[in-house]
Amino acid sequence: MDPVQFAQDIDDACNVECHALEYPELCKNVITDLFNFKILTFNIRSMNHNFDDFLITLGRLNIKFDILILTECWLDDNSNIDTLDGYNSYRTQKFINQAGGVVAFVKSELNPIVCEPDLDDANCLRIDIPNHLSILGIYRGLPPYKYFSRPSGQRECLYRREYSKSQYLAPKPLLPTDTMRFLCHLYTTK
């Protein structure tokens, strides 16, 4: 299976558009008011050292995102998460390595249900917007060559839960983790 085509098939099925832009100001050219739900993912490479620069970049974007997901946050027990007006913040608690951690800022009015799925070699926040969608914010600290050298039985699988108002249904595989991790690596290394 061609991973690039697989990623394109997912984007087409979900009506998702991905863009890589050289300057933040160019976002206004591709993200218009026609987009009804906007998510920004950003590898911040340390909340403590780079959050102010992130806020400057966010200001340059001049777009009100519904969800902001920050990865490689360098979180520890003493890390304080700054606030953003109009957003609630969530963070991972598990420590996989020195650079680990995921932080999400979600518009206050969305009333999300947020949990931290337990993945062996990754930090993950699952953000459920009831009756609408679920989003995974993932930071994988394990280099791909170490992950793919494992027997396939030792690789986790990401799950989605389909649920109704009355009950949770059985978890169903969403994507094999090795495929998801490859795709995440593919998109973050461009």
Backbone bond lengths (Angstrom), bond angles and torsions (degrees), N, CA, C in turn:
res aa  C-N    CA-C-N  psi(-1)  N-CA   C-N-CA  omega(-1)  CA-C   N-CA-C  phi
1 M - - - 1.444 - - 1.529 108.51 -
2 D 1.317 115.72 131.13 1.457 121.24 177.32 1.529 108.56 -76.57
3 P 1.352 118.69 115.59 1.463 120.35 -175.77 1.523 113.30 -63.54
4 V 1.329 117.94 -33.08 1.464 119.91 179.93 1.526 109.55 -67.84
5 Q 1.326 116.96 -43.34 1.466 120.31 177.74 1.524 110.38 -65.20
6 F 1.345 116.77 -38.56 1.459 121.18 177.76 1.529 110.24 -59.72
7 A 1.326 116.60 -45.06 1.465 120.93 178.59 1.524 110.28 -62.44
8 Q 1.331 117.04 -41.58 1.462 120.72 178.72 1.525 110.85 -63.46
9 D 1.332 116.84 -40.17 1.465 120.77 178.24 1.525 111.13 -61.64
10 I 1.333 117.01 -40.77 1.470 120.78 177.56 1.520 109.68 -63.36
11 D 1.337 116.93 -47.82 1.462 120.49 179.98 1.527 111.13 -58.87
12 D 1.331 116.77 -43.73 1.463 120.57 -179.57 1.524 111.28 -64.66
13 A 1.328 117.11 -42.14 1.463 121.23 -178.45 1.521 111.58 -66.59
14 C 1.306 116.79 -34.20 1.462 121.23 -176.94 1.521 112.44 -96.16
15 N 1.324 117.53 0.32 1.454 122.17 -176.16 1.526 110.73 56.03
16 V 1.331 115.43 50.64 1.457 123.19 -178.73 1.515 108.70 -109.15
17 E 1.308 116.45 139.52 1.459 120.60 173.76 1.520 108.46 -117.72
18 C 1.334 116.66 132.90 1.459 122.21 176.82 1.522 108.25 -115.29
19 H 1.324 116.40 136.53 1.459 121.37 -178.62 1.519 109.65 -136.06
20 A 1.312 116.51 141.25 1.467 122.49 171.32 1.522 106.35 -115.72
21 L 1.325 116.74 120.27 1.461 121.58 -175.04 1.521 110.40 -122.16
22 E 1.317 115.22 146.62 1.459 119.93 -176.98 1.527 112.51 -76.23
23 Y 1.332 117.05 -35.34 1.463 121.27 -178.19 1.526 109.86 -127.11
24 P 1.332 117.77 141.13 1.468 120.10 -178.65 1.527 113.42 -57.25
25 E 1.313 117.25 -34.95 1.462 120.02 -177.21 1.531 112.52 -62.77
26 L 1.321 117.59 -21.36 1.466 121.42 -179.73 1.527 112.79 -72.42
27 C 1.328 117.17 -13.28 1.469 120.18 179.61 1.523 111.67 -58.84
28 K 1.310 117.43 -37.00 1.466 120.78 -179.02 1.526 111.42 -59.61
29 N 1.350 117.24 -24.12 1.464 120.41 179.36 1.523 112.63 -74.78
30 V 1.325 117.53 -25.53 1.466 120.07 -176.99 1.525 113.35 -112.55
31 I 1.313 117.44 -25.84 1.464 120.86 178.73 1.521 107.38 -105.52
32 T 1.299 115.27 101.62 1.458 120.35 -176.73 1.521 109.41 -104.54
33 D 1.314 115.23 -179.47 1.462 119.98 177.99 1.524 112.32 -67.30
34 L 1.333 116.84 -11.90 1.463 119.87 177.79 1.525 111.88 -70.08
35 F 1.328 116.58 -22.20 1.461 120.10 177.30 1.523 107.30 -76.87
36 N 1.338 116.18 118.52 1.456 117.89 -175.06 1.520 113.79 -91.79
37 F 1.331 118.20 -7.94 1.461 120.67 177.47 1.517 107.82 -146.28
38 K 1.320 115.97 119.90 1.462 120.18 -172.71 1.526 110.58 -118.86
39 I 1.337 115.75 128.20 1.463 122.51 179.43 1.517 108.13 -123.56
40 L 1.319 116.29 132.85 1.461 121.63 175.06 1.520 108.29 -115.67
41 T 1.329 117.30 126.99 1.464 121.11 170.66 1.516 107.49 -110.08
42 F 1.330 115.56 141.63 1.461 120.38 -172.05 1.526 108.96 -148.73
43 N 1.317 117.24 125.53 1.460 121.31 174.30 1.525 107.00 -83.85
44 I 1.314 116.27 101.67 1.463 121.25 -172.10 1.529 112.96 -82.16
45 R 1.324 117.92 -20.98 1.469 122.62 178.73 1.538 112.23 53.47
46 S 1.299 116.74 47.14 1.463 127.19 174.64 1.528 110.92 113.15
47 M 1.323 114.76 111.14 1.468 120.98 176.27 1.519 110.62 -61.39
48 N 1.335 116.75 -44.23 1.463 120.09 -176.12 1.520 112.88 -63.34
49 H 1.321 117.15 -38.04 1.460 119.75 -174.76 1.524 114.45 -92.16
50 N 1.323 118.16 -24.37 1.462 119.30 -169.50 1.525 115.60 -124.26
51 F 1.329 118.46 6.35 1.464 119.28 -177.54 1.523 111.62 -65.49
52 D 1.321 118.06 -39.70 1.471 120.00 178.77 1.528 111.09 -62.19
53 D 1.340 116.82 -41.59 1.466 120.17 176.87 1.531 110.77 -64.46
54 F 1.325 116.37 -37.56 1.462 119.82 176.50 1.523 110.35 -61.13
55 L 1.333 117.41 -43.30 1.467 120.32 179.51 1.527 111.29 -62.15
56 I 1.328 116.92 -36.87 1.471 120.42 176.49 1.528 109.75 -63.94
57 T 1.328 116.33 -45.94 1.468 120.40 178.30 1.523 110.59 -61.56
58 L 1.319 117.11 -42.80 1.460 121.49 178.63 1.529 110.54 -60.42
59 G 1.326 116.50 -40.44 1.462 120.69 176.42 1.523 112.10 -63.76
60 R 1.328 116.29 -39.21 1.464 120.53 178.44 1.525 111.27 -66.43
61 L 1.318 117.15 -32.02 1.464 120.45 177.40 1.525 111.08 -65.39
62 N 1.339 116.02 -37.45 1.462 122.32 178.65 1.537 111.81 54.57
63 I 1.319 115.11 44.13 1.465 122.17 178.59 1.526 107.25 -131.30
64 K 1.305 116.83 135.52 1.461 121.17 177.38 1.531 108.31 -89.60
65 F 1.328 115.44 99.10 1.460 121.12 -179.43 1.521 109.89 -79.38
66 D 1.324 115.52 148.45 1.459 120.60 176.52 1.523 110.73 -78.10
67 I 1.327 116.00 -38.15 1.461 121.64 -179.91 1.520 109.17 -137.81
68 L 1.321 115.86 135.76 1.465 123.26 173.23 1.522 106.84 -116.40
69 I 1.323 117.08 127.30 1.462 121.03 177.94 1.519 108.19 -119.58
70 L 1.322 116.04 121.41 1.462 122.15 179.95 1.524 108.64 -110.04
71 T 1.329 116.00 134.15 1.463 121.11 -179.61 1.518 110.11 -120.72
72 E 1.326 114.73 169.01 1.469 123.31 -176.10 1.531 109.76 50.15
73 C 1.328 114.37 56.64 1.467 122.02 -171.50 1.526 114.67 -85.22
74 W 1.318 118.64 -11.41 1.463 122.62 -177.78 1.533 110.24 56.37
75 L 1.317 116.26 51.32 1.462 121.42 -178.53 1.520 111.20 -85.40
76 D 1.326 115.29 147.46 1.458 121.74 169.89 1.527 107.85 -140.33
77 D 1.329 116.96 -175.45 1.469 120.45 -177.67 1.520 112.80 -59.48
78 N 1.325 117.57 -28.43 1.457 121.53 -175.57 1.521 113.82 -96.12
79 S 1.307 117.93 3.09 1.467 120.95 -177.54 1.522 110.95 -70.20
80 N 1.315 115.26 126.76 1.458 121.48 173.38 1.520 108.31 -99.64
81 I 1.301 116.53 136.27 1.457 121.51 178.82 1.523 107.68 -97.82
82 D 1.325 115.68 121.80 1.459 120.30 177.45 1.523 109.80 -64.04
83 T 1.319 115.74 160.28 1.458 120.20 179.68 1.523 110.16 -99.70
84 L 1.306 115.04 155.26 1.459 122.68 172.30 1.523 106.95 -126.25
85 D 1.321 117.29 129.35 1.460 121.02 179.92 1.523 110.90 -56.52
86 G 1.321 115.70 130.68 1.453 121.49 177.30 1.516 114.70 86.69
87 Y 1.342 117.15 1.28 1.463 121.25 -177.64 1.525 110.31 -126.49
88 N 1.328 115.78 147.84 1.462 122.04 166.22 1.519 107.01 -98.66
89 S 1.330 116.87 145.15 1.465 119.77 -178.97 1.524 110.65 -110.57
90 Y 1.334 114.41 149.28 1.455 123.02 178.93 1.518 107.24 -139.59
91 R 1.324 116.98 149.01 1.462 121.09 -179.18 1.515 110.64 -143.31
92 T 1.318 115.06 157.64 1.457 119.52 174.10 1.522 108.80 -78.32
93 Q 1.321 115.22 151.46 1.463 121.61 178.76 1.523 112.12 -105.79
94 K 1.311 116.62 -23.51 1.464 122.18 -176.43 1.529 110.15 -77.22
95 F 1.324 115.98 142.70 1.460 121.32 179.13 1.521 109.07 -111.68
96 I 1.338 116.47 116.04 1.463 120.31 178.64 1.520 111.31 -100.50
97 N 1.307 116.63 -28.61 1.462 122.37 175.94 1.526 108.54 -168.64
98 Q 1.304 116.96 177.47 1.465 122.03 -175.30 1.526 112.51 -58.78
99 A 1.316 118.01 -36.12 1.463 121.23 -175.43 1.524 112.94 -90.43
100 G 1.311 117.71 -0.02 1.455 121.20 -170.95 1.513 114.93 -69.68
101 G 1.298 113.13 171.26 1.455 121.28 174.83 1.514 113.46 120.87
102 V 1.333 113.75 144.02 1.456 122.18 174.89 1.519 107.13 -128.93
103 V 1.322 116.12 135.98 1.461 122.70 175.26 1.523 107.28 -124.03
104 A 1.326 116.20 136.92 1.465 120.87 176.51 1.519 109.09 -125.14
105 F 1.314 115.17 137.62 1.457 122.75 171.10 1.526 105.94 -113.45
106 V 1.337 115.66 122.57 1.460 121.34 -176.02 1.523 107.91 -122.18
107 K 1.337 116.41 132.85 1.461 119.92 177.95 1.521 109.80 -48.56
108 S 1.312 115.79 133.19 1.463 121.92 -174.71 1.519 113.08 -56.16
109 E 1.331 117.65 -38.39 1.466 119.84 -175.02 1.530 113.70 -74.13
110 L 1.327 118.88 -7.20 1.466 120.90 -178.39 1.526 113.12 -78.34
111 N 1.325 118.32 -18.52 1.466 122.70 178.73 1.526 112.90 47.69
112 P 1.327 117.39 60.05 1.466 120.03 -176.13 1.529 112.25 -75.78
113 I 1.307 114.27 161.44 1.461 122.06 167.46 1.527 104.52 -108.46
114 V 1.324 116.88 118.49 1.464 121.11 -173.89 1.519 109.06 -118.99
115 C 1.321 115.96 134.15 1.457 120.92 175.42 1.521 108.91 -139.75
116 E 1.319 114.92 166.93 1.463 121.23 179.34 1.527 108.88 -114.33
117 P 1.348 117.27 96.62 1.470 119.25 176.98 1.525 110.53 -59.97
118 D 1.318 116.05 145.84 1.459 120.98 -177.73 1.527 110.05 -91.08
119 L 1.327 116.96 99.06 1.459 123.06 175.54 1.525 107.66 -109.34
120 D 1.321 117.06 138.58 1.464 120.79 -175.17 1.523 113.65 -60.04
121 D 1.315 117.65 -46.65 1.465 120.90 -171.08 1.518 112.83 -118.67
122 A 1.321 117.53 27.58 1.457 119.72 -177.85 1.516 109.92 -151.58
123 N 1.323 114.71 153.10 1.455 121.39 167.68 1.517 106.76 -95.79
124 C 1.321 116.08 141.85 1.459 119.08 -176.69 1.520 110.07 -150.33
125 L 1.313 116.37 135.28 1.454 122.61 167.08 1.519 107.30 -115.43
126 R 1.321 115.78 131.34 1.460 120.57 173.26 1.512 107.13 -105.36
127 I 1.315 115.99 123.48 1.457 122.69 -177.52 1.526 107.48 -113.80
128 D 1.313 116.07 112.52 1.464 121.17 178.23 1.522 108.96 -102.87
129 I 1.316 115.29 123.77 1.456 120.97 170.69 1.528 103.94 -99.19
130 P 1.345 117.60 105.69 1.466 120.91 -170.85 1.529 113.04 -49.77
131 N 1.331 113.85 133.43 1.466 123.68 178.20 1.523 114.01 64.76
132 H 1.344 117.60 13.96 1.465 119.44 -179.41 1.522 112.71 -128.76
133 L 1.336 117.01 -66.14 1.457 119.29 -175.42 1.518 111.19 -161.41
134 S 1.324 114.39 165.89 1.459 122.77 174.24 1.517 107.79 -126.12
135 I 1.312 115.39 140.43 1.462 121.49 -177.92 1.517 107.91 -128.54
136 L 1.328 116.38 137.31 1.456 121.89 173.90 1.520 108.61 -108.25
137 G 1.322 116.47 125.24 1.459 122.04 170.15 1.517 106.78 -104.46
138 I 1.343 117.47 115.49 1.464 121.42 -171.40 1.518 110.75 -124.05
139 Y 1.341 115.40 135.13 1.463 121.56 167.44 1.522 106.80 -119.36
140 R 1.312 115.82 118.53 1.460 121.98 -179.60 1.521 107.66 -102.12
141 G 1.316 116.56 112.30 1.450 120.57 -178.21 1.513 114.56 -86.11
142 L 1.315 116.85 -13.36 1.455 121.18 -177.51 1.524 109.53 -85.86
143 P 1.327 118.74 126.09 1.468 119.89 177.53 1.525 110.68 -59.65
144 P 1.342 117.47 144.75 1.465 120.22 -176.21 1.524 113.88 -55.80
145 Y 1.326 118.61 -37.18 1.468 118.85 -177.74 1.522 111.16 -64.16
146 K 1.336 118.52 -32.53 1.465 120.43 177.15 1.524 110.88 -73.20
147 Y 1.323 115.75 -39.24 1.461 119.42 -178.81 1.522 111.17 -66.65
148 F 1.329 117.29 -49.72 1.460 120.53 -175.04 1.523 112.64 -72.17
149 S 1.330 118.35 -14.49 1.463 119.92 177.13 1.530 111.62 -79.54
150 R 1.321 118.06 -10.00 1.461 121.80 177.99 1.523 110.67 -75.59
151 P 1.338 116.20 151.01 1.470 118.21 171.21 1.529 109.25 -60.65
152 S 1.320 117.19 144.95 1.464 120.11 -174.34 1.525 112.45 -59.10
153 G 1.315 118.50 -27.15 1.456 120.88 178.35 1.518 113.45 -68.00
154 Q 1.333 117.23 -15.16 1.462 120.89 179.48 1.524 111.84 -98.45
155 R 1.316 117.51 7.27 1.464 121.31 177.63 1.522 108.11 -97.63
156 E 1.333 116.33 133.94 1.457 118.56 179.93 1.520 109.78 -72.89
157 C 1.305 115.00 167.10 1.461 121.15 174.35 1.519 106.99 -124.51
158 L 1.314 116.89 135.53 1.456 120.58 176.68 1.524 108.49 -79.09
159 Y 1.296 115.75 141.27 1.456 120.27 -179.02 1.515 109.87 -122.32
160 R 1.310 114.06 151.31 1.453 119.06 168.85 1.518 106.02 -116.02
161 R 1.273 116.11 150.77 1.458 119.75 176.91 1.523 107.34 -112.91
162 E 1.295 113.98 124.68 1.448 118.37 172.91 1.517 105.81 -91.03
163 Y 1.307 116.38 130.36 1.447 117.35 -178.49 1.522 110.75 -139.09
164 S 1.305 113.86 153.27 1.452 120.89 175.04 1.523 106.58 -114.91
165 K 1.302 116.29 -177.62 1.458 119.37 -179.77 1.526 111.86 -64.16
166 S 1.337 116.40 -29.18 1.457 118.40 -172.87 1.520 114.95 -95.75
167 Q 1.346 118.49 -24.25 1.461 117.30 -174.44 1.515 111.75 -161.42
168 Y 1.299 114.47 161.03 1.455 121.30 169.95 1.519 108.06 -88.37
169 L 1.305 116.17 136.83 1.454 120.38 173.65 1.517 108.37 -92.29
170 A 1.300 117.08 170.57 1.467 120.89 -179.55 1.525 110.49 -61.06
171 P 1.351 117.73 140.75 1.457 120.05 177.11 1.522 110.79 -61.65
172 K 1.317 116.19 142.88 1.462 121.38 177.36 1.521 107.88 -122.27
173 P 1.335 117.73 140.10 1.456 119.00 179.25 1.521 110.63 -60.46
174 L 1.317 116.85 134.79 1.458 122.10 175.06 1.518 109.22 -92.89
175 L 1.310 116.67 -61.49 1.461 122.62 176.52 1.514 108.00 -144.26
176 P 1.324 118.12 142.83 1.462 117.69 171.53 1.524 108.52 -60.01
177 T 1.307 116.69 138.68 1.455 120.40 -175.72 1.512 112.21 -58.15
178 D 1.344 117.90 -37.46 1.457 117.73 -178.73 1.525 110.88 -63.49
179 T 1.323 117.65 -35.95 1.464 120.52 176.39 1.518 110.16 -68.19
180 M 1.347 117.25 -46.21 1.463 120.64 -179.66 1.522 110.53 -61.29
181 R 1.311 116.83 -44.06 1.457 119.41 -179.00 1.518 111.03 -66.03
182 F 1.330 117.15 -38.52 1.458 119.37 177.30 1.520 109.65 -62.83
183 L 1.334 116.83 -44.06 1.456 119.94 -179.57 1.517 110.94 -64.73
184 C 1.328 117.62 -41.14 1.461 120.35 177.80 1.517 109.73 -61.03
185 H 1.326 116.66 -44.00 1.464 120.43 179.48 1.525 110.03 -64.74
186 L 1.329 116.85 -40.34 1.456 121.89 -179.66 1.521 110.57 -59.50
187 Y 1.334 116.68 -46.10 1.458 119.64 -176.83 1.524 113.06 -76.18
188 T 1.315 118.48 -26.48 1.461 119.22 -177.65 1.513 112.86 -88.39
189 T 1.330 118.93 -9.16 1.457 119.58 -178.45 1.519 112.88 -102.97
190 K 1.306 118.69 2.70 1.471 120.98 178.39 1.510 110.75 -69.25
